[in-house]
Amino acid sequence: MMNFQDYVDTVKSRIKEYLPEEYAGAEVNVHETRKLNETYTALSVRKEDQVIASSINLDAFFQNYDGSLAQLNRDMERIAELAQTQPGNLNMDVLTDYNEAKNHLFIRVSSLEQNKDLVDKVPHMIKEDLLITYHIVAELEEDGMASSMVNNQMMETYQVTEQQLHNDALESSKNILPASISTMFDAVKPMIMEEMMESGMTRDEAEMAANQMSDETENPMMIVTNDRTVNGAGVIFYPNVMETISERLGSDFFILPSSVHETIVLPDNGAYTFEDLKEMVQDVNSTQVMPEDKLTDEVYHFDSKEHVFEKAETFAERQKAKEKAADQNLDANKELVKPKRRAAEMAM
């Protein structure tokens, strides 16, 4: 069985055999592609009249390669098919004209630690240990999205500040990938109702009983993502989303980074400690989340009174400092109002 480099060399040298005659003079390149949380070897095939060419992930193909000639042939056919795919509705002005680009922007959130090599190459914003980057959607279909990350070279062309880019991306994100905020109970409600109806309840009775169960839930858990449930962790930073959640819960809340695709919200009502939640996140990340989907092992907190997003540990330390300062002020006030002895008593 050939190794990865042999596989790449074979695909590069033979791909034109699987392409139409119009690709006879096309340029075939193999290059390293850097995306959030991953780097892979990509192949692109560009015709002379072609502005943009697809980058095809050869690492992903090789992972499923069984060493057979039949599998190699199937891979080549699929790679050739992808090489001929181009975003059909892409307006090229989005790459050079910011007035066009700003309506195609959306944000993504990833781990700063895993993507620290990107910090000097792309405009970004850092929230605690999270990295917010900006992307332009080229094509949005039911079965997927084609997009490009905004880099420093594009920023020089756009001639805008990072703050303006950030603000415009937040506004545009709401339209391109709308927020989806639902309770965990909402996700299992259809299954619960189905079981109730199988036991003899009508649909109305089952829905009423399920809604009552939801109302009686003491610690409602919310799932925050986008309408596609893909790369939706950034939704928590959409304008007013955290404020909306705190209003629905009636309290501050913890934010658990389930993955790059979603975050989970729990009310800060005394039922949990950030230490327990952090241990739970670390356990889930190590056993159930793919490395490319991992966000971080941290737990975050939203202070609804001061409108502050921060690590839960930082919030706890801040609260302790406030309590200590309050105790010191109380002791100082007690000292000020302590009754003084009369002069005659002191003389005795």
C-alpha positions as CSV (number, residue, x, y, z in Angstrom):
1,M,0.0,0.0,0.0
2,M,1.4,3.4,-1.0
3,N,2.2,6.0,1.7
4,F,0.6,9.4,1.9
5,Q,3.3,11.2,-0.2
6,D,3.0,8.5,-2.9
7,Y,-0.8,8.9,-2.9
8,V,-0.5,12.7,-3.3
9,D,2.1,12.4,-6.1
10,T,-0.2,9.8,-7.9
11,V,-3.3,12.0,-7.7
12,K,-1.3,15.1,-8.9
13,S,0.2,13.3,-11.9
14,R,-2.9,11.5,-13.0
15,I,-5.8,13.8,-12.2
16,K,-6.0,15.2,-15.8
17,E,-6.8,11.7,-17.0
18,Y,-10.1,12.0,-15.2
19,L,-10.9,15.6,-16.3
20,P,-12.6,16.8,-19.5
21,E,-10.4,17.9,-22.5
22,E,-10.8,21.6,-21.6
23,Y,-8.6,20.9,-18.6
24,A,-5.7,19.7,-20.7
25,G,-3.7,23.0,-20.1
26,A,-4.8,23.5,-16.5
27,E,-2.3,24.1,-13.7
28,V,-2.3,21.4,-11.0
29,N,-1.0,22.4,-7.6
30,V,-0.5,20.7,-4.3
31,H,-0.3,23.1,-1.3
32,E,-0.8,23.2,2.4
33,T,-4.1,24.8,3.4
34,R,-4.6,26.3,6.9
35,K,-8.1,26.5,8.3
36,L,-9.4,26.9,11.8
37,N,-8.3,23.9,14.0
38,E,-6.7,22.0,11.0
39,T,-4.0,22.0,8.4
40,Y,-4.2,19.7,5.4
41,T,-2.6,19.0,2.0
42,A,-4.8,20.3,-0.7
43,L,-4.9,19.8,-4.5
44,S,-6.3,22.5,-6.8
45,V,-6.8,22.5,-10.6
46,R,-7.0,25.9,-12.3
47,K,-7.8,26.6,-15.9
48,E,-6.3,29.7,-17.6
49,D,-9.7,31.5,-17.5
50,Q,-10.4,30.5,-13.9
51,V,-10.1,33.0,-11.0
52,I,-10.9,30.7,-8.1
53,A,-10.1,27.0,-7.9
54,S,-11.4,24.5,-5.3
55,S,-9.0,23.3,-2.6
56,I,-9.5,19.5,-2.2
57,N,-8.5,17.9,1.0
58,L,-6.3,15.0,0.1
59,D,-5.7,14.0,3.8
60,A,-9.4,13.2,4.1
61,F,-9.3,11.0,1.0
62,F,-6.2,9.2,2.1
63,Q,-7.8,8.4,5.5
64,N,-10.4,6.2,3.7
65,Y,-8.0,4.7,1.1
66,D,-7.8,1.0,1.5
67,G,-4.8,0.5,-0.8
68,S,-6.8,-1.0,-3.7
69,L,-6.7,0.1,-7.3
70,A,-10.5,0.2,-7.3
71,Q,-10.5,2.6,-4.4
72,L,-7.9,4.8,-6.0
73,N,-10.0,5.0,-9.1
74,R,-13.0,6.0,-7.2
75,D,-11.0,8.6,-5.3
76,M,-9.7,10.0,-8.6
77,E,-13.2,10.3,-10.1
78,R,-14.5,12.1,-7.0
79,I,-11.5,14.5,-6.8
80,A,-12.0,15.3,-10.5
81,E,-15.6,16.0,-9.9
82,L,-14.7,18.4,-7.0
83,A,-12.0,20.0,-9.1
84,Q,-14.7,21.1,-11.6
85,T,-16.9,22.6,-8.9
86,Q,-16.9,26.3,-8.5
87,P,-19.1,28.6,-6.5
88,G,-21.9,29.4,-8.9
89,N,-23.2,32.6,-7.3
90,L,-19.9,34.2,-6.2
91,N,-19.7,37.9,-6.9
92,M,-16.0,38.5,-7.3
93,D,-16.4,42.1,-6.0
94,V,-16.6,40.7,-2.5
95,L,-12.9,40.0,-2.6
96,T,-12.0,43.6,-3.5
97,D,-14.9,45.9,-2.7
98,Y,-15.8,46.2,1.0
99,N,-19.2,47.6,0.3
100,E,-20.0,44.3,-1.3
101,A,-18.1,42.1,1.1
102,K,-19.7,43.4,4.3
103,N,-23.0,41.9,3.5
104,H,-21.3,38.5,3.1
105,L,-19.4,38.5,6.4
106,F,-19.9,36.1,9.3
107,I,-17.9,35.2,12.4
108,R,-16.4,32.0,13.6
109,V,-15.1,31.2,17.1
110,S,-12.2,28.8,17.7
111,S,-9.5,28.1,20.3
112,L,-6.8,30.7,20.5
113,E,-4.3,28.1,21.6
114,Q,-4.9,25.8,18.6
115,N,-4.9,28.7,16.1
116,K,-2.3,31.0,17.6
117,D,-0.2,30.9,14.3
118,L,-3.1,32.7,12.6
119,V,-3.1,35.7,14.9
120,D,-0.5,37.6,12.8
121,K,-2.0,36.6,9.5
122,V,-5.7,37.5,9.8
123,P,-7.8,40.2,11.5
124,H,-9.3,38.9,14.7
125,M,-10.6,39.6,18.1
126,I,-9.7,37.7,21.3
127,K,-12.3,37.0,24.0
128,E,-10.5,35.4,26.9
129,D,-9.0,32.3,25.3
130,L,-11.3,32.3,22.3
131,L,-10.4,33.6,18.8
132,I,-13.0,35.4,16.7
133,T,-12.2,35.4,13.0
134,Y,-14.1,36.8,10.0
135,H,-15.2,34.9,6.9
136,I,-16.9,35.7,3.6
137,V,-19.6,33.3,2.4
138,A,-19.2,32.5,-1.3
139,E,-22.0,30.0,-1.6
140,L,-24.7,28.9,0.8
141,E,-26.7,25.8,0.0
142,E,-28.8,23.4,2.0
143,D,-26.0,20.8,2.0
144,G,-23.1,23.1,2.8
145,M,-21.3,26.4,2.6
146,A,-18.3,27.6,0.6
147,S,-16.4,30.4,2.4
148,S,-13.1,32.2,2.7
149,M,-11.3,33.6,5.8
150,V,-10.5,37.3,5.7
151,N,-6.8,37.8,5.8
152,N,-4.4,40.8,6.2
153,Q,-3.9,41.2,2.5
154,M,-7.7,41.5,2.0
155,M,-7.9,44.0,4.8
156,E,-5.3,46.2,3.0
157,T,-7.6,46.1,-0.1
158,Y,-10.7,46.8,2.0
159,Q,-9.1,49.8,3.8
160,V,-11.3,49.4,6.9
161,T,-10.4,49.0,10.6
162,E,-10.7,45.7,12.4
163,Q,-13.3,47.2,14.7
164,Q,-15.5,48.1,11.7
165,L,-15.0,44.7,10.2
166,H,-16.0,43.2,13.6
167,N,-19.1,45.3,13.9
168,D,-20.2,44.6,10.3
169,A,-19.5,40.9,10.6
170,L,-21.7,40.6,13.7
171,E,-24.6,42.4,12.0
172,S,-24.2,40.3,8.8
173,S,-23.9,37.0,10.7
174,K,-27.4,37.4,12.1
175,N,-28.8,37.3,8.5
176,I,-26.5,34.7,7.0
177,L,-26.5,32.3,9.9
178,P,-29.4,33.3,12.2
179,A,-29.2,32.4,15.9
180,S,-31.0,29.3,17.3
181,I,-31.6,29.3,21.0
182,S,-33.5,26.3,22.4
183,T,-33.7,24.3,25.6
184,M,-32.3,20.8,25.9
185,F,-35.9,19.7,26.6
186,D,-37.0,21.1,23.2
187,A,-34.6,18.7,21.6
188,V,-36.1,15.6,23.3
189,K,-39.7,16.8,23.5
190,P,-40.8,15.0,20.2
191,M,-39.5,11.7,21.6
192,I,-41.3,12.2,24.9
193,M,-44.5,13.0,23.2
194,E,-44.3,10.0,20.9
195,E,-43.9,7.7,23.9
196,M,-46.9,9.3,25.6
197,M,-49.1,8.9,22.5
198,E,-48.0,5.3,22.2
199,S,-49.3,4.8,25.8
200,G,-52.7,6.1,24.8
201,M,-52.6,9.9,25.1
202,T,-53.9,12.2,22.4
203,R,-51.4,14.6,20.7
204,D,-52.9,17.6,22.6
205,E,-52.7,15.7,26.0
206,A,-49.1,14.6,25.3
207,E,-48.1,18.2,24.4
208,M,-49.7,19.6,27.5
209,A,-48.0,17.0,29.7
210,A,-44.6,17.6,28.0
211,N,-45.0,21.4,28.4
212,Q,-45.7,20.8,32.1
213,M,-42.5,18.7,32.4
214,S,-40.6,21.5,30.8
215,D,-42.0,24.2,33.2
216,E,-41.1,22.0,36.2
217,T,-37.5,21.7,35.1
218,E,-35.4,23.4,37.8
219,N,-32.2,24.0,35.8
220,P,-33.1,24.6,32.2
221,M,-30.2,23.9,29.9
222,M,-30.0,25.9,26.6
223,I,-28.3,25.1,23.3
224,V,-27.0,28.1,21.5
225,T,-26.0,27.6,17.8
226,N,-27.0,28.8,14.3
227,D,-29.9,27.6,12.2
228,R,-27.5,25.1,10.5
229,T,-25.9,23.8,13.7
230,V,-22.5,24.1,12.0
231,N,-19.8,26.4,13.3
232,G,-22.4,28.0,15.6
233,A,-20.3,28.7,18.7
234,G,-19.9,32.3,17.6
235,V,-23.6,32.9,18.0
236,I,-23.1,33.6,21.7
237,F,-21.3,36.8,20.6
238,Y,-24.1,38.0,18.3
239,P,-25.5,41.4,19.4
240,N,-27.9,41.1,22.4
241,V,-27.8,37.2,22.5
242,M,-26.3,37.0,26.0
243,E,-28.8,39.7,27.2
244,T,-31.7,37.8,25.7
245,I,-30.6,34.5,27.4
246,S,-30.2,36.2,30.8
247,E,-33.8,37.6,30.4
248,R,-35.2,34.2,29.6
249,L,-33.4,32.6,32.5
250,G,-33.8,35.5,34.9
251,S,-30.2,35.1,36.1
252,D,-26.6,35.2,35.2
253,F,-25.4,32.0,33.4
254,F,-22.5,29.7,32.7
255,I,-21.4,29.0,29.1
256,L,-20.0,25.6,28.3
257,P,-18.1,25.3,25.0
258,S,-19.7,22.1,23.7
259,S,-17.7,22.3,20.4
260,V,-17.0,24.8,17.6
261,H,-20.6,24.1,16.5
262,E,-22.5,25.1,19.7
263,T,-22.4,26.3,23.3
264,I,-24.5,25.1,26.2
265,V,-25.9,27.6,28.7
266,L,-26.8,26.8,32.3
267,P,-28.3,29.3,34.8
268,D,-26.0,30.4,37.6
269,N,-28.5,29.6,40.4
270,G,-26.2,27.9,42.9
271,A,-26.8,24.4,41.6
272,Y,-23.4,24.2,40.0
273,T,-19.8,25.3,40.7
274,F,-17.5,26.3,37.9
275,E,-15.0,23.7,39.0
276,D,-17.6,20.9,38.5
277,L,-18.7,22.3,35.1
278,K,-15.1,22.6,34.0
279,E,-14.4,19.0,34.9
280,M,-17.4,18.0,32.9
281,V,-16.3,19.9,29.8
282,Q,-12.8,18.5,30.0
283,D,-14.2,14.9,30.2
284,V,-16.6,15.4,27.3
285,N,-13.8,17.0,25.2
286,S,-11.4,14.1,25.8
287,T,-14.0,11.3,25.1
288,Q,-16.6,12.6,22.8
289,V,-15.4,15.6,20.7
290,M,-13.3,15.2,17.6
291,P,-10.0,17.3,17.8
292,E,-11.1,19.5,14.8
293,D,-14.4,20.2,16.6
294,K,-12.9,21.0,20.0
295,L,-13.3,24.6,21.3
296,T,-11.7,24.8,24.8
297,D,-11.7,23.2,28.2
298,E,-12.8,26.4,29.9
299,V,-16.2,27.4,31.3
300,Y,-17.4,31.0,30.9
301,H,-19.8,33.2,32.7
302,F,-22.1,36.1,31.8
303,D,-22.7,38.8,34.5
304,S,-26.1,40.2,33.5
305,K,-25.8,43.2,35.8
306,E,-22.5,44.4,34.5
307,H,-22.8,42.8,31.1
308,V,-19.5,41.1,31.3
309,F,-18.4,37.9,29.5
310,E,-15.4,36.2,31.2
311,K,-14.0,32.9,32.4
312,A,-16.1,31.5,35.2
313,E,-13.0,31.3,37.4
314,T,-12.4,35.0,36.8
315,F,-16.0,35.8,37.8
316,A,-15.6,33.8,41.0
317,E,-12.4,35.7,41.9
318,R,-14.0,39.0,41.1
319,Q,-17.0,38.2,43.4
320,K,-14.6,37.2,46.2
321,A,-12.8,40.5,45.8
322,K,-16.1,42.4,46.0
323,E,-17.1,40.5,49.1
324,K,-13.8,41.2,50.8
325,A,-13.9,44.9,49.9
326,A,-17.5,45.0,51.3
327,D,-16.4,43.4,54.5
328,Q,-13.6,45.8,54.9
329,N,-15.9,48.8,54.3
330,L,-18.3,47.4,56.9
331,D,-15.5,47.0,59.5
332,A,-14.4,50.6,58.8
333,N,-17.9,51.9,59.1
334,K,-18.3,50.1,62.4
335,E,-15.1,51.7,63.7
336,L,-16.3,55.2,62.7
337,V,-19.6,54.9,64.6
338,K,-18.2,53.2,67.7
339,P,-19.3,55.3,70.8
340,K,-16.5,57.2,72.5
341,R,-16.0,57.2,76.3
342,R,-16.9,60.3,78.2
343,A,-13.9,62.3,79.5
344,A,-15.0,61.6,83.1
345,E,-15.0,57.9,82.5
346,M,-11.6,58.1,80.9
347,A,-10.3,60.0,84.0
348,M,-11.3,57.2,86.3
